[in-house]
Amino acid sequence: MEFTLKPEGARLFSEYTSQNVGNNFAIVLDGNVVSAPVIKNPIPGGKASSRATSRSPRSTTS
């Protein structure tokens, strides 16, 4: 899964991920958590990706 944010969203996401390194970040689609990766590093720039499979609801973002 990949996503790109607009400038304001990128700024907010960077702040959020900076403050939450080591915590999970839930990715929700249609009301269901499809992934809950651990934030390993702050994510600047507004682009992120996560690897998840149906067998692995938790993945890692970087």
N, C-alpha and C positions, 0 to 999 in steps of 0.2 A: 504494500500500500504506500502510495506517495501522495504528498500534497504540497501546494505552494500557496502562501498567504500574500495578501496585499500588504503594502508598507506598514500601515498601522497595526494590522494583525501580526505581522512579523515582529514588530517591536514588542508587542504585548507577549507573544509566544516566547521570545528570547528572554524577557524578564521572568516569565513564569518558569521556564525550564532552568534558568540560572538559580532560582530560589528553590527548586525541587529536585536537584540532582540526587539520585539514589531512590527516589520515590517512583511509584507506578503512575502512568498516564493512560487513562482509559480512552479507547477509541470506540465510540458508540455509533452504530448504524441501525436505524429503524428501532431504536429503543433497546437494542441488544449490544452488550459489550463484545466486540469482535476481536479485540486485542487489548492487552494491558501491559505494554512494554515498560521497562525500567528506564528512566532518563539517566543515561550514563554521563552526558556532558551537556552544557548549555547548547541550545540550538539556535544560532543566529541566522539571519538571512532569509527566513520565511520558507525554507524548504526542508522537508523531513521525509523519511521513509521508514517503514517497519516491515519486518518479515514475520509472517504468521501463517500457520496452517490450521486446518480444522482439528488436528491432533494437538496443536500447541497454541492455546489461547494467549499465552504470554510470549512476548518477543522483546527485542531490544532496539531502541532508537539511539542514534548517535549524531 
